[in-house]
Amino acid sequence: MNRKMLFGLILVSVMAILVYHFAPYLTLENAKAQQQLLSDYISQHWLTAAISYFVLYVALTAFSIPGATVVTLLGAALFGFWFSLLLVSFASTVGATLAFLSSRYLLREWVQKKFADKLQAINQGVERDGSFYLLSLRLIPVFPFFLINLLMGLSKMTASRFYLTSQVGMLPGTVVYLNAGTQIAEIDSLSGIVSPAVLLSFLLLGLFPIVVKWLMNKYRPQSSVQSER
């Protein structure tokens, strides 16, 4: 067993342990129950709480632990909309990029074997549309969030492009959930947060980059297209 495979096995084991132990506690009911206690702590230890929240969110996304939605809602309730937007936007993108890099350098064989059918679609999309394809995936949830991170890690996309595109692409969804989180006491279920109108908006936003790319290719001067080949 080579070193990369060993690290990959350890990483998968850590992910499984974290999911088993922490996922059951990351529920909407628990978030509501602990909100006042956490608010009291934040009022006395604001900086420590903000850093802890950021690190926790990075870990949730990097290790693909279920419950990020609940933590997002709670962040808005505890820190307010604008500051939680800053925390969640950067933490989620950093965590996604760590998952991307882990897939590329540590979990390549496992991801290829586990998601071979979906990997082909990702590679074709990146080859055809580049960053526009990733931007659309972030806006339209065709694949689960964690799966996009892992599969993109095996594509030809650079880490910097993945980071920047993900930062932009995940922002609309983050805004929707944080806005809902400011009224967390009134939320009865996570499924009620995203209305049909919001889903339609995401769909239109997700199609926009593909349409722009198509128009660019259609109306770009033929000479410039040939020079890029």
Sequence and secondary structure as in RCSB ss.txt:
>XXXX:A:sequence
MNRKMLFGLILVSVMAILVYHFAPYLTLENAKAQQQLLSDYISQHWLTAAISYFVLYVALTAFSIPGATVVTLLG
AALFGFWFSLLLVSFASTVGATLAFLSSRYLLREWVQKKFADKLQAINQGVERDGSFYLLSLRLIPVFPFFLINL
LMGLSKMTASRFYLTSQVGMLPGTVVYLNAGTQIAEIDSLSGIVSPAVLLSFLLLGLFPIVVKWLMNKYRPQSSV
QSER
>XXXX:A:secstr
  HHHHHHHHHHHHHHHHHHHHGGG  HHHHHHHHHHHHHHHHHSHHHHHHHHHHHHHHHHHTT TTHHHHHHHH
HHHH HHHHHHHHHHHHHHHHHHHHHHHHHTSHHHHHHHSHHHHHHHHHHHHHHTHHHHHHHHHS SS HHHHHH
HHTTSS  HHHHHHHHHHHTHHHHHHHHHHHTTGGG   GGGTS HHHHHHHHHHHHHHHHHHHHHHHHS HHHH
HHH 
